[in-house]
Amino acid sequence: MAQPHWKSHNVRANGVDDLTLLQGSKFNEAGIVENLKKRYDADNIFTYIGPVLISVNPFKQLPYFTQKEIDLYQGAASFENPPHIYALADTMYRNLTIDNESQSVIISGESGAGKTVAAKFVMNYISNISGGGSNIQKVKEVIIRSNPLLEAFGNAKTLRNNNSSRFGKYFQISFEGGTPVGGRIQEFLLEKSRVVRPGPGERNFHIFYQLIKGETSPDQRQSLGLSNFQPEDFEYLACSGEYDAEDMNDQLEYKETLEAMRTIGMKEGEIEEVLAVVSAILHMGNINFDENDREVAHIKDTRHLEFPAYLLDLEQKLLTHKMESKWGKTSEIIHQEHSRVKAYATRDSLVKAIYEKLFIYLIRKVNEAIPNHTQLSLGVLDIYGFEIFPKNGFEQFCINFINEKLQQAFIELTLKAEQEEYNMEGIQWTPIKFFNNIDVCNLIEGKNPPGIISICDDVTKQVGNKESGVAETLVGKLRAGVTHNRHYIEQGAARFKISHYAGEVAYDADGFVEKNRDTVFTDLLEMCKSSSNGFIQELFAGLDLKKKQPTAGSKIRSQGNKLIDELMKTTPHYIRTIKPNETKRPHDWNEKKVSHQVKYLGLMENVRVRRAGFAYRRVFNKFLQRYSILTIETFREWRYGTGRDDPRRAIQFIMQSVNMDPQEWQCGQTKVFIKSPESLFLLEEIRERKYNVHARAIQKAWKKYAARRKTNTEAIEAAQLLAGRKQRNRNSISRQFVGDYLGLDHDDQADISKLYGRKERVIFATQVMKYNRKFQSATRDLIITEKNLYIISRRHVEDKRNPNMPPILEPYVEDQIDMITDLQGVTLSPFQDGFILIRIASRDKPIMLDVTLKTEMCWAINKTLRNKANKNLHINFEDKWLVKVEPKGYLQTKGWKKVADRQVFFNQEHCPKVVHVHKEPKKYTMRVSVQQGEPANSMPQPKGASAGNNNRPQQAHWQQQHQSGGASGLHVQPIMNQAYAQQQIPLTVQQPRAQQWNTPGRIPQVPSHGINANQRTQKEHSANYKTNQSNHQSNFRLPAFPKEQGTGTGGRKLSARDGNAPQPRRDATIKDRHNQPNHMQQLNEAMMFLQQFGVLNYSVKVFFPMSFFNPSMEGDSLFFFFF
C-alpha cells in the first residue's frame, strides 16, 4: 500500500502542492504538466492553484478517503494539510455556516476525468460532518442513496468512461443552522438519443443491462417479457455490440437501484411500473418496418407489439395505427402515410419521449422525498465535460455550449473579477491577458445578431418535414449570418468548425435540424395521455398539447442561462478534473493529452493571475475585526464613528507591529490586500496565540464546572442505590467518579485492552481482591464494559523469543459475565465494608470480591443495565451470606457432587481497622467485623454549592449591581431559572490605562495579560481548585485543546475562524504559560474581548450556569453566549 499522501513532503520527488509556487523555468505549461505527473506518480492526485483544486483521475482506489481523513480535514485550514477534496468541501461548509452565504462547487473537465466521483466525495463529506437528528439523517440518506438510482437511468459506458454521466445534475442541499434540512435536484441535457442508438463500442443506459441481468424472479421476468432474453436480443442494445462494462457489476447494482427507489419512498407498485416502462422501451426497439412499392411503410411482424401494448396498456390496433400514420389537427382524420425511414423516426421519437418523461418522474420522486429547499444552500454541479470526437453532432454541440457557459462564468468570477477588483481598488499590479470566451458564447446563443441556435431554429421551421438537403441549407444560413465571428470556420457544404476555449471542434451539420426539432407527433402524445395505465397518464399529465413545444436548442439555451443565474447567486468553488490517459489504467500518463487539458482548462492563465495578484483580500472592517486584537492599542482605541476611525492608520499600525514587509501588502479604497500566503500566516499565528490564551481560560473554567456538576449527579445517583440500606464510608460519599482506575487507554495496558472487544466501551475498571473457596484472597483486575464484566488474572508463561529469560506474567480472562443475560444481581452487607457477592444465572457458584469502590461499581452496573436492557440492578443487603462452592481437586476425583457451603458473617463492632477479617477455613466460615460508618441515609454534599447565609449579601450585590445598570462588560442572559429570567449578570474588567496606538514610528509589542478581574471573590474559583476532569462527559460539545507540555487535554483547539482566512499550525506552543494569570482573571479578559467583537465567528455555543460566575447563586440557571 502506498504511503499516505499527507506524509509525503519530498517536493523534488512529488512536486509542489500549489502551482503558484512553481519557480523559474518551471513556470510554464510544461512545468505544470511535469509537476502534475510527479504528484500523480506518487498517488497525490490533488493540487491547488490558490482556492482552485485540480484533481487527476487515478483510475484506482486510493487509501486517503476514510473517516480518518474526514476527521483530519474537518475544521482545519486549507494550508494545514496537503491538498484534498475534503479541504475544499470543508471550506464550503464553514463559509456557508459562518458567513451565511450559499455555496456551490463547479466540477469541470472532459468525460472520464472523474467529475462524478469528485461530486460523490463532496456530498459524502458534507453528509458526514453536518450532524443532525433522525429527520436530518433521513435527508442525508436520500441525498446519498439517490445516486445509484440517478446513475442507473442517467449514466452509460462510453469510449472514454465506463460510468459517464449522460445528463447534467445540479444538486442543492438546503441548510438551517449548519444542518441539512432539504434539497432538490435540477436535471438538464439528458442524452435521450442514446436510448435508441448508442455509439459503437458504447452501451445504452445502465438500467437496461441491470434489469436483464439482475432480475432473478421467474415470475417478474415473465411479466416483463424477459424470459429467455439476453441483452443481445434487443435491437436498442445490440446495435452497439457492447454488453458489459469493466469494474461494473450489473447484478449487484440492480439491487442497489431497487433499494434506492425504496429509500426515496417509492412503493412496490410504483417500482414495478417503472420497470415495466423500461422493458416496454426495449421491446419497442424490436418493432421493424418494411415498405411496399409505393414506399409506404408497414410493420413486419405485429407480434412484437404484444408486450409494448400490454406493458403500456395501449390497444395493439391503436399502437399499430399510431406507429404507421399521423393524425391532422382538424376534426377530420387524415391518414398521412409514412415511409420506412419516417416510421423508424416516429418509433424512436416516441421511445425517447417516454424515457425522458420517466427520467423526469424519478427526479421528481427524489425531490419529493426531501423537504423543500431554503434560501441557504450548498450546490454541487456534475455535468459531462467538453467532448471532441472524430465525428461531432448536435449532442456534442449542446454539451460544449454548456461547458462554454461554465468557462465564461469561471472567467467572470475569477480571472476577470480579480483584475477588475484591483483596478477599482487602485492596487498596483501587472495586468494579465487572458482568453475571454464571450464571443464564442455569443456565436452560439446570440439573438441579435442571431447565433447558431437561433439560425437553426429558423431553418427547422422552414424545411418542415423535408428529409434531404437540410444540412446544406443550415450551413448556408450560417454562412450568411455568423461568418463575421472569427471563431466560426466553414468546412464544406455540410460541416463547420467552432474555436472553443478547449480547442477547435468540427461539427457535422447532418442531423442538426432533425434533432433540434425534437418533436413527437401530437397524436402519439394523445395516445399516451389516453392510456388506461394510470402511471403512463401521470408521466404525460403535465403536457399541454395545444402549446407549441420549444426546440431542443432553445431548451438548452434557456437551461444553460438558468443554471448560470443559479450559480451566480452563490459563492462558487472550482474543481478542475484531468484525465491522464485513454487506457483507463493507473500510472499511465499521456503527456500530450494532459497538456491539451491544461491548456483548455486555462490553468496557466489561472496561475499567472494568481501569482501577479494578492492571495488574500478583506474589507477594512472585517480585517480589523479579526486582527485588531494583535495589539492592545488598536483593539482598545480603534472604533468607527470616533476620532480614531481611520482604518488605514489602524491597519498600518498592525502591520508594523508584526514587522511585515511593505511590499507584501497594500491598502485599497475599501480593502486591504496581502500578497503571499506566508505573510498572512504570520498574522494568523500571532492571532491564534492570542486567542488560545483566552480560549484555554474559558475551557478550563467550563471543564471545572462541568466536572463538578457531573460529580454531583453521579454521586447522588449512586447514593440512591444504597440509601437506607447500607452504611456509608465518609470518604466515598462525595467522591468524584473516574471510571477507569487502571488506565486502560495507556500503552502500558495494551495487553489487557486486547482481552475485551475493541468496540466495548469501558465503564468501570479497578483492582479488587477475589476470595476463593478457602477464603484466600488474590489481586485481580475488574473491568466492566457495556456488554460484559471481566475478571482478569495473570499467569507465568515462558518467553518464546527469549527462552533463557525467566517466565513473564501474561494477563488472561479468569471470569466473563454477560451483563444483560447472565448477571443475576449482587449481594452486599448493610455495613460500610466493600465485600460484594456477584450472583450468576448460569451457575450456582457466585463470585466473592472485596471492592474498595463498591458504590461506583454498583452505579456503573446499574447504569449499563438501564441503558442496554431498561432494567435495574437487583441488590440484596444481608449480614449473613451462604456461598455455594463446587468440589475441586481430591474431592472432585472421588466423585463428590456436593460439598459444604461456606458462610460469611458480618458484625458491626469496634475494631482496630475499619474492616477486620477473621477466617475459620476448617469451619467453612469467615467473620467480618466492621466499624460503624456514616448513616445509611447519608447523601453527598453537592460541590460548589454554598451553605449558610454568609454569601447572600454577595448575591444581592450582584443583582443590585446589574439592576442599577452601572456595570460594564459582557452581558449574558439566563435561560432556565425563572428567578433570574429578567436579569443580565455582567462580567466587568478593570480597564488599563489607554495607550496611543497611532504614535508615529512606535512599534508596539504583543501585550501581556495584566487585567485584573473585580468579581473574583469565591474560593471555588481559585486556580488551585483541583478536580479530575479527564473522564467526564458533558451534554455540551466543546472542542478540546491539542496536547502540549503543561496541559492534559487533547484534540482540536478552540479558535475563531471566519471560513476564509487560513489558520496557523496547531502545534504552536505558548511560551511562559506558567506566568499567565489565573483562569478567572483570564476569563474576564477573554469575555471583554468577546464583547468587543459582538458575535464572533466561533461555531460552538458555550453555556454557563449562574454558579459558574458567582458560586453564591444556587440552582441550575444557565447563561449562554455564542462564539
Steps between C-alpha positions, in 0.01 A plus 500: 500500500628842412609732775218736607529815296504737794832351610669577168708816525769444236429790264771396257344155462133587536471858376350805669155503659405833341590581140544867591821392676667383178831678457719614210497284190221283643252785473341396168254245369771234473595564863135465607472167317829377649389596852164325456678186375733491802206519733299251296784245510510538880120451526453867590214577265404841645678830437402862571504819298411724791138407582453293180548125539647286223414128509664237277305177454713217653287219349534306826394507862720714727533462879439858606122532482415343836354629825854580614538757222156644570605562860836638385353763266193593702541853634859525373627778278584407143874553548524280811479175302593395147252577220184293520143521382396480866680830563295673231177340627580610855566856384163503326321374809671745737435794268135399480452471875716795606435755224142385442557497124399233249790304352550299184772286349541481124672181392626524144711289269462261212311172511680243715699752701325408827234769538224271631733335754615843618136604547440185707795578727372854559150374580626226732724741690223756553263224607755365746589823682165680503345303790129503584219285637280232344333739255837633391629146455203430274595797280861383486395145416285616210778725372762225508281203407343672200834488315468134388150571365604806301812326368297196390266714287742779408847343461646277232824349379674711237830463321661725761325403820326186625264705717456822307225739607276553201304778663576810699416506869500794736438375852416761764498411870304745716636593842369654819737552788771293335286188458346380173122533503414436137612532145413460136646372175493684171560289190582618152651377176388137527653321203173328407625419149716231665183303579445421133855502366811477724832547324720211383687343792275680750203387706151630546394627843595264786141423602432288190790263574426499872141393439584222254794360702391581853131401511498141630133444580349273229154649552632856469700415189194341344278798581756732340545277195865431580493121535785347297605847382858630508628855420596395148135409429396867506574726206554810715783318681640282222563789260817599689630145556602580860325328793744519794699771675824450685482539880120501490277225640157538344341240728621666820424851378147395406437417866642839600272672250192327642608586854550863397142510370375373834718750685335795324158369598388322184250221560539155351222568251676814377829311466329231291350768275842655444651163409205432268571823309870408470407159365245651258770728355721198432218316324403805294852501359430160344210636292626505141351645185494418131355693209309416184550616144340834583759551782225471761623342823337214687599294804677175412385292796211630710582248777773736616222736601356264758718583796528876442121514473459282808754688714380848399130404502445612141286322242707321237289645223544848630870450547536354154303786354701761681824345401406509133317829452437844641173681573438856395392788723148528359203291598538308173742214535768509230705186452846621410704200397863479607801370319715234663751761621222719639342203677827420680539866594144504635565190710825640638350840579227334706755286685720801580198696625392214729853458644541873555166517684602200711832663593327826596255296709787341697661840559166625632471200734844575642406864557173396666690275742676797661349829621484812289822693467576823682697808397824375659638209301812313394498395134703240313503520121584174323479525123669303228802687375627641175485245216702483178442187290599408142137568408318760707128557470220694663553329840866609517398849389257531795745352751783727391269802512420437869870455577570823314248676726665353809839618378354846452371492858845391619661792316243746635529378857874446523738641241308801375346584837841490666655744256198731514517501877865610494421783262199613699695494829799680350744215570830506312556176309587367155189423287481154342349428157262206491266341247146631547249266336207742498522515119467121479189504722345776286579301185294210634218658700474852362160641400594837354691434287369142494732220602519139390207388721269773369595431139447127553152573639415705190617224268299245700184700434578551132585147389203335670512122442754520220748212523778596257722804460423625852864508618606701198216747560611547861866559410392744232300701751795496741729627223276803457443562870809427712806506274589840646590322826867399493427186705283349222664314210306338216622163376321372192133499417381318813774559761614791712758557772489702825808619689397412855705588808603133503607497138352483152213255448362401160125428496309297245179694421321185388226428755518842670157611385328165561638478857430865564136446400472245784126463452268206535186487287209638698287193440767280665500721809119490508519122482729491808283744694193286428666177617297296747817467707493769770879505520537582128234769539700649789817512290330708232255684726672840492531513124300775327440380145351834392816688588780503249796299627842674499787358298782309662743787440269753666457269800874463542560874466240581767625220728859619466415860583281393792784286636748788478252728679471243780879475532542877504283517813753288688865519597655265242787257552674314222631149445682457169525129416761350266496165321861375474446233232252321276589151623323550837800342675684633808843663459456534124588858407426643155691826503350631177145441623569659839665801336191556289276492809732735690468741210123493451430504875694827515726386783797705383295820487361423842851454642628822338214709637542344843874566509465857376225577748445476873420180684273664757272800504252620760289810559642728767231436756528121471878513508509713814229290660728201457845646562457807720565277802863460391581820685321630803519852360302431185262273681413748773518825310386449138126546438283611212327829574762624748796727463718203425304343216752504216529127419815547290685640800390206715601247232837668457556483874419125502734429208781689668444310823570168323786645289332413170687600184323803341527326162279222630183702556300793362196694610239567234188714517299257714723194544843396618695265269772259614724355230643169619347231721807508725423858604145406584621201699706738712187696596307182567774352715511800730120523510467131583743530788307795635169321481629171635574663833140617538347187351701286741382705794136466396534130437678440828232678697223319315661160549533571867132579528394208279710254701353636823147468368566150368646398835191621683264317264685169508553507874130561565397221262741259666391600850137435413584137417621441855288756684351367826648155457878526537721714719736730310871561518536872557792524255291366210175690542593804292789349303522573129459193278788439263392172343831364372739465791731263310593741223396263224549764232871512581747306287621306805158337529475385139531135604182537708309708248525229236316253728167676454334612178634811331151638467415442867515830683642466853262631767695405812840342564683453829708258703312267738563210737340170404431229764511129421334201668757509784450874552842570355520835324685588180530822304301521179404767246127567468378651170139590426408582141169569330461126440702291744662488841856369486725375780861502378770287658865435409708189448863418435587413141831439334637765271524318166724767355743480794477146644792566737315783670276440804126453433290809448157586639228486237145624569203278415124505557422297810126574500272662244138580582245628251354811662163473330417130509723335761530752784233409756582763761738586784494463876652748745513527874311778679829642632773720346725216380572436134411130471281414200352166402427479128221254419506337155194350329687227309667346807437457870847606607514880562813717493610667821697825472628772726462826306614827650289695249188287545257797470635607163509139384130446582415832337691406182324161474160653567559774240602245239195283565268800474653616173526159333214296646271757664523332838663567838765308684352263761682562833455300823626621838574216745729462800526122452608355167467139390753438225470183292818340368580215263721203585854528367828312521490179707127518567427540133709195409307294754174590337368732765207698364431716800714665764417716800392856433718784624362762733596863544380693807509879527497670840518865596737552789798702610820368346851636425426530128193614313461141379651202681482149349524181709517176301404152626560282194446172685156614600438639151439836662633856469404777738526865403501767769417851380517830680188714502483719191301803398119467518342296223295799384807722452499691173791676329544873546497667155835655422494868423176573684536748783352431840374746754413863449849645490488542124150642473613860511737426213213360294288803574792719404517329159129550446508860612807569291333376187165664562670833549658466157829634631721209401662448166622190330348198331128463562364148497140394536376220731272265308377240750447629851190720515629680806769663290312504170512877468855554627825550315808426709795706380863398511708812536871550471724771626597711200874569471628839411438562128803525277527700183502250212562761235827639634721550192794258474399305809488120461309335785566160651245224544332607827533302820196390694488736789128550532358443846147368548287677760253217547736231622392457861418133551734224597337265247646708218857476620756368255603245766160336498578152375264247355541208266349596167651241272206261488197722530240512225295807433185560303664809360749444223822698532815453295801387702850643488794317343735325736788724593751503778328625807148399398309179538241525231505402135311584187439804286555852619209726578575781259306758304472444128321701236519225239714700256828584661759220544582396854844440657627159586351338804829398658597858583594520867436786735808616687502591868177312562570481872522876515146550374242640746253268671209362298228733628720798432556376146132418464401858577749629247378247244143611561602857437652399167184314402286798593720724289426288194131461567426160352821329396550244228518202730282206403421369850266607776628513857256484789582621849297461821453788740708320759787497251524878508410534868484189723258674735230468234351158542300296253547394143430828325698517180660794324602470141691687240608418148851476364 
